Amino acid sequence: MGVLTGKVAVVTGSGRRKGLGEAIVKRLAGDGAAVVISDIGQSADAATPDDMIGATDEMNAIAQDIRDAGGTASLKTCDVRNWKSVHALADHAVSEHGALDIWVNNAGIGYIMKPLLEVTEDDWRAVIDVNLTGAFFGTRAAAEKMVSAGKGGRIVNIASQAAKSGFPHAQAYTSSKHGLVGLARSAAVELGPHNITVNNVCPNHVTTGLGAWQNEYFAKVVGADSVEDYLEAMKNRIPLRRPGLPEDTANAVAWLCTDQAQYITAESMNVSGGEEPH
Ligand SMILES: NC(=O)c1ccc[n+]([C@@H]2O[C@H](COP(=O)([O-])OP(=O)(O)OC[C@H]3O[C@@H](n4cnc5c(N)ncnc54)[C@H](O)[C@@H]3O)[C@@H](O)[C@H]2O)c1
């Protein structure tokens, strides 16, 4: 028996190897939850290039890892930009596992980075669409199921340090993540009477697939001699002297889903080794 045995959890964007979503879904399954691994599965357009998404074979492999470890996992492809697709994901959780108790809005893109004066209308919309609109659709679909079931629930957004501070070349990303703070606060007010908590987890840098792309990009922006030098400088400015790991975020999400966190809602919790003080 784990602390989440009997719970059913959905994690969007959890089908990419080395991602925060993979770590979260494995941690929730390890704590006993039946999990739905969800991702876009295949490239849909320029905003979802093949080398930056969780493909169907990766989703399957992550599910197999969980089953091999004795957990319960199912798969459902979902494009979080699509209202119907997100509602179908919530329907899947209930039809396949009998309930929906935990929803993690993790899907996000962070590889459309440009100086402000080069950002196009399409760039802006692409990022807001996945990172903010997708999280709203997820919150909306999950809340509908949770309110009608009447058993409470947990909604967690994977925001970012960029939900609290500004970053160069990241206008849309930073705005989308700041938007999650408002989304969680307003949803928490309405959903509190239903015993549904809504919180953000705000990691600093983690070298996931997305994070590795950012390492390359920002090493050039700051003029570092190498990615290693860029990461060394990052390490030295973090009070706990290392960048984040996927498990750091997964631990925070899992805790927010336990009974110990039952009185915590509308929060945006930093998981940043002390780098983000706000
Ligand atoms: N890596 C970091 O440094 C870091 C720091 C703070 C916050 N985050 C956030 O954590 C979350 C996960 O990022 P990650 O670093 O693990 O990267 P990742 O690329 O491994 O995961 C992002 C996932 O989102 C999925 N996705 C993209 N567009 C989608 C769509 N339209 N529909 C459904 N799924 C879609 C991708 O396929 C991918 O599996 C993101 O929201 C990101 O902004 C990452």
The ligand as an ORCA input file, in Angstrom:
! r2SCAN-3c Opt
* xyz 0 1
  N      13.263     21.460    -17.848
  C      13.209     22.594    -17.167
  O      14.228     23.225    -16.877
  C      11.880     23.099    -16.675
  C      11.891     24.039    -15.632
  C      10.681     24.544    -15.180
  C       9.498     24.119    -15.730
  N       9.516     23.205    -16.749
  C       8.220     22.792    -17.296
  O       8.067     21.409    -17.054
  C       7.187     20.852    -18.014
  C       7.849     19.622    -18.615
  O       9.011     20.032    -19.317
  P      10.283     19.100    -19.520
  O      11.483     19.924    -19.234
  O      10.104     17.818    -18.810
  O      10.287     18.912    -21.096
  P       9.824     17.704    -22.030
  O       9.981     18.192    -23.414
  O      10.497     16.456    -21.624
  O       8.265     17.547    -21.675
  C       7.272     18.336    -22.245
  C       6.212     17.412    -22.783
  O       5.106     18.187    -23.251
  C       4.623     17.539    -24.403
  N       3.845     18.423    -25.246
  C       4.262     19.476    -25.995
  N       3.243     20.002    -26.680
  C       2.139     19.257    -26.357
  C       0.785     19.309    -26.736
  N       0.317     20.228    -27.598
  N      -0.069     18.397    -26.196
  C       0.381     17.458    -25.327
  N       1.653     17.356    -24.946
  C       2.528     18.254    -25.455
  C       5.865     17.040    -25.118
  O       5.552     16.024    -26.057
  C       6.722     16.570    -23.962
  O       6.515     15.204    -23.681
  C       6.917     21.962    -19.031
  O       5.681     22.559    -18.735
  C       8.063     22.937    -18.788
  O       7.729     24.242    -19.171
  C      10.678     22.672    -17.225
*
